Amino acid sequence: MIVFGITGGSGSGKTSVSKMLEKLGVHIIDTDVIAHEIVEPNSECLNELVDYFGDSILNDDKTLNRKKLASIAFSDKQKTVALSNITHKYIRAEVVKDINTTDAELVGIDGAVIIGSNVEPLCEFIVSVIADKQSRIKTRDNITDEQAIQRINAQNDDEFYKENSMYIIYNNGDIAQLESDVVGLFNKIKGNSFE
């Protein structure tokens, strides 16, 4: 089994890349889905987030208000790090569980923050997706230019991804170009797995 990470900044298109790899037979572990599951009301993770960020991150029904948490967590680097530190241990436990229960030959862990996290040691290598992000984030999350810039500034730049990845996918063309690049990547990974 080969386990690798798929990452990139918000709005880079890593989810699209993961979906394409999944169609090719890669077992994808989506840490964003896991991140939603671990913050159910009264979960250990949510309780820890409330202890750090305060009750204001909760809706009236005690569910997590993601927009509120994001606006607080991305407002400064220390809070962004705290958010990662709290959530990553719970996410990693679920990722390990998933890896241990699949019989897939290729496993891709899709996550916004894999490089430098406690999930990275599970990966043999990292694939990063790089794109012009601001317009994508603004449209996808229905936020202002200022909020989009704030999120981008809270993330690592393209050079960081280039330095820490074995493979880079540039997502600045059309969907056909992206699919072609993903198939090329898949063939490289699959080829290496049987050497």
C-alpha positions in Angstrom: 0.0 0.0 0.0 1.2 3.5 -0.9 -0.2 6.3 1.2 0.3 9.9 0.0 -1.0 13.4 0.9 -2.9 15.7 -1.4 -2.8 19.3 -0.2 -2.9 22.9 -1.3 -4.2 26.2 -0.1 -7.9 27.0 0.2 -9.4 27.3 -3.3 -6.5 25.5 -5.1 -8.7 22.7 -6.4 -7.2 19.9 -4.3 -10.7 18.4 -3.8 -11.2 18.3 -7.6 -7.9 16.5 -7.9 -8.9 14.0 -5.2 -12.2 13.2 -6.9 -10.4 12.6 -10.2 -7.9 10.3 -8.4 -10.8 8.5 -6.7 -12.3 7.8 -10.1 -9.0 6.2 -11.1 -9.2 3.8 -8.1 -7.3 5.7 -5.4 -8.9 5.3 -1.9 -9.4 8.9 -0.8 -9.5 9.9 2.9 -11.1 13.3 3.1 -9.9 15.1 6.2 -12.5 17.8 5.7 -15.2 15.2 6.0 -13.5 13.8 9.1 -13.1 17.4 10.5 -16.9 17.8 10.3 -17.6 14.4 12.0 -15.2 15.1 14.9 -17.0 18.3 16.0 -20.5 16.9 16.5 -22.2 18.4 19.6 -20.6 17.2 22.9 -17.7 15.6 21.1 -14.2 15.8 22.8 -12.9 17.8 19.9 -15.7 20.4 20.0 -15.4 20.7 23.8 -11.7 21.4 23.4 -12.4 24.0 20.7 -14.9 25.8 23.0 -12.4 25.8 25.9 -9.9 27.6 23.7 -12.0 29.8 21.4 -15.0 30.4 23.7 -18.8 29.8 23.5 -19.2 32.3 20.7 -18.2 29.6 18.2 -21.4 27.7 19.0 -24.8 28.1 17.4 -27.9 28.2 19.7 -28.3 24.4 19.2 -24.7 23.8 20.4 -23.5 22.9 17.0 -20.3 24.4 15.7 -20.6 27.8 13.8 -17.9 27.2 11.3 -17.9 30.7 9.9 -17.5 32.2 13.3 -14.7 29.8 14.2 -13.0 30.5 10.9 -13.2 34.3 11.4 -11.6 34.0 14.8 -9.0 31.2 13.9 -7.8 32.9 10.8 -7.5 36.3 12.4 -4.0 35.6 13.6 -1.3 33.0 13.2 -1.3 31.8 16.8 -5.0 31.0 16.7 -4.6 29.3 13.3 -1.9 27.1 14.8 -4.1 26.4 17.9 -7.0 25.3 15.7 -4.7 22.9 13.9 -3.2 21.6 17.1 -6.6 20.8 18.6 -8.2 19.2 15.6 -5.3 17.3 14.1 -5.0 14.7 16.8 -8.6 13.7 16.4 -8.3 13.8 12.6 -5.2 11.7 12.7 -6.8 9.0 14.8 -9.6 8.7 12.2 -7.2 8.7 9.3 -5.2 5.8 10.9 -8.4 3.9 11.5 -9.4 4.3 7.8 -5.9 3.3 6.5 -6.0 0.2 8.7 -9.4 -1.0 7.4 -8.9 -0.5 3.6 -7.2 -3.0 1.3 -6.6 -0.4 -1.5 -3.2 -0.3 -3.1 -3.1 3.5 -3.3 -4.5 5.8 -0.5 -4.6 9.5 -0.8 -5.1 11.7 2.2 -6.9 14.9 1.1 -6.2 17.8 3.6 -5.6 21.5 3.6 -2.9 21.2 6.3 -0.9 18.0 5.9 2.7 19.4 5.6 4.1 19.8 9.1 1.1 18.2 10.7 0.9 14.9 12.6 -0.7 13.3 9.5 2.4 13.9 7.3 4.4 11.0 8.8 1.7 8.7 7.5 2.4 9.8 3.9 5.2 8.5 1.7 5.1 11.7 -0.3 3.0 14.8 -0.8 1.1 16.1 -3.9 0.3 19.8 -3.8 -2.2 21.6 -5.9 -1.4 25.2 -6.7 -3.7 27.8 -8.3 -4.8 31.4 -8.4 -6.9 31.3 -5.3 -8.6 34.5 -4.4 -11.5 34.4 -6.9 -12.1 30.7 -6.2 -12.4 31.1 -2.5 -14.6 34.2 -2.8 -17.1 32.4 -5.0 -17.0 29.0 -3.2 -17.4 30.4 0.3 -19.5 33.4 -0.5 -17.2 35.8 1.3 -15.8 39.3 0.6 -12.4 40.1 -1.1 -11.1 41.1 2.3 -12.1 37.8 4.0 -10.6 35.9 1.0 -7.3 37.8 1.3 -7.3 37.2 5.1 -7.7 33.4 4.6 -5.0 33.4 1.9 -2.6 35.4 4.1 -3.1 32.9 6.9 -2.0 30.1 4.6 1.4 29.1 3.2 2.5 30.5 -0.1 3.2 28.5 -3.3 6.9 28.2 -2.6 6.2 26.4 0.7 4.2 23.7 -1.2 6.9 23.4 -4.0 9.6 22.9 -1.4 7.7 20.3 0.6 6.1 18.2 -2.2 7.2 15.4 -4.5 4.6 16.3 -7.1 2.9 19.6 -8.0 -0.3 20.0 -10.0 -0.9 23.5 -11.4 -4.6 24.1 -11.6 -4.7 27.3 -13.8 -6.0 25.8 -17.0 -9.4 24.2 -17.8 -10.9 21.0 -16.5 -9.6 18.9 -19.4 -6.0 20.1 -18.6 -6.4 19.2 -15.0 -7.8 15.8 -15.8 -4.9 15.1 -18.1 -2.4 16.2 -15.4 -4.1 14.0 -12.8 -4.0 10.9 -15.0 -0.3 11.6 -15.6 0.3 11.9 -11.9 -1.7 8.7 -11.2 0.4 6.7 -13.8 3.6 8.0 -12.2 2.5 6.9 -8.7 1.1 3.6 -9.9 4.3 2.9 -11.8 6.5 3.6 -8.8 4.4 1.4 -6.6 5.2 -1.7 -8.7 9.0 -1.2 -9.1 
